[in-house]
Amino acid sequence: MTERRLDGRVERGNQTRRLVLQRTVQVGSTEGLEALSLGRLATELKLSKSGVFALFGSKEELQLATIRAASKIYVDNVVRPALAHPPGLRRIWELSESWIRYSSERVFPGGCFFQKVSAEYSSRVGPVPDAIRSADSGWRGFIRQTIVEAQDAGDLTSDRTAEQLTFELTAFWESSNTQSVLMDSEAPYVQARTAVRALLRAASTMEADFLREPVLSRSAGSR
Amino acid sequence: MTERRLDGRVERGNQTRRLVLQRTVQVGSTEGLEALSLGRLATELKLSKSGVFALFGSKEELQLATIRAASKIYVDNVVRPALAHPPGLRRIWELSESWIRYSSERVFPGGCFFQKVSAEYSSRVGPVPDAIRSADSGWRGFIRQTIVEAQDAGDLTSDRTAEQLTFELTAFWESSNTQSVLMDSEAPYVQARTAVRALLRAASTMEADFLREPVLSRSAGSR
């Protein structure tokens, strides 16, 4: 085989891989990773089953590759936009905004991919749940680091530890995703933003414009 | 058939029903409701498949009966203990304590049954997701009502609406369950209690002993 023909085959393989993973991150977010099967994907994408098998080898390899592909999409949509802002309170707020946008715009059709598959595998052991736990730990580590940097910048009081703030922020984000997908409603995102603003106002040493509650978001006298 | 023999058959049917549902709420909390099949249950419980089929009729009926059985367990473990306290701030706190106990003691082996099956069916339509949505709405309505009663008793400021407080409390409870099951850790429950205490202190008009942070729960200087 000439080098050019080999290159062509590798390139076609990579294209097929991308095509398959584009589909599996979607299925994963709506039906979970157990719903993935090489045969089903081959049929849906009109590929040969042996071709898909040659690229991924096994259902488990396909599940792991799907988690890696979803992580990349997550980083591009949630982490990278926040890193465009300098460390400090503002970056925490922008991280919150990008998370809520990521969930509400349904970057994955079933809402947050990682929440879906965490619930699916939470009680299980093996390479797939290990990869999910590892992604979760990495993500929480990033939030904690973002908070520690804001503490170091003098933007936060010492009332709450970085660990505690991480817990509270992710609780609001994740609940807005769960409720929005389950009830097909935008209201949970409004509640999440209100909760994050109140939390960051209580935890910060400064008054920040972006943490002020929009005047029209609450009707007077409602409870 | 004499009445006595009929009574005996009905009673045996009820016993088998209870036996099956005891098992299905457990499987539901760890593997989800799609994992239930009449054949598998018959094998696991050493019953005849036709007997299980006669009692439930279809997988969907079994799933719906499982949700009803789980609701009863949920009410007994979470709602009833809170109702033992008079309406007001204290009842909200006790509701929080009973929720955290319900999750941490693994009343269902996979953690909160409803969180598991909500994630499983969140993107779907049909009688099973409808029953899950209905249970979720009923539960949130109960929390909201509990908060409105505390507002009426003068225990809460008007800073947060009952809707908003419901969102924030359930976010802390649910995140502690998710993180505890996924990471096999008790730490998320400590974080949830800290978060709920801070939230209720900020929202309440009174100083309450039960909302004071235990002195030993934070190490000095940690962040």
Interface residues (C-beta under 8 A of the other chain):
Chain A: T30 E31 G32 P109 G110 G111 Q115 K116 S118 A119 E120 S122 S123 I132 R133 D136 V148 Q151 S158 R160 T161 A162 E163 Q164 F167 E168 T170 A171 F172 E174 S175 S176 T178 Q179 V181 L182 M183 P188 Q191 A192 T194 A195 A198 A202 R218 S222 R223
Chain B: S29 T30 E31 G32 P109 G110 G111 Q115 K116 S118 A119 E120 S122 S123 I132 R133 D136 V148 Q151 S158 R160 T161 A162 E163 Q164 F167 E168 T170 A171 F172 E174 S175 S176 T178 Q179 V181 L182 M183 P188 Q191 A192 T194 A195 A198 A202 R218 S222 R223
